[in-house]
Amino acid sequence: MPAIIVRPMQAEMDALESKIAQILERYQSMREENLRLRQQLVAMENSNKHLNERLGEARTRIESLLARMPD
């Protein structure tokens, strides 16, 4: 192929290679962020479960106290 054709094609290939590299970096970054977010979600769900258990215990204690109060 003549050099006139090859140079623009090489420039396009270089630009495409650069864009693909950027996409791959973005993909990896998003995968890592997704993993962090999933871990945070699990931690928040566990915390929420614990708080709901404590709330239930407090409700039971209050109901017990109210039941012992004279009318």
Secondary structure, DSSP 8 states (H G I E B T S, - for coil): --HHHHHHHHHHHHHHHHHHHHHHHHHHHHHHHHHHHHHHHHHHHHHHHHHHHHHHHHHHHHHHHHHHS--
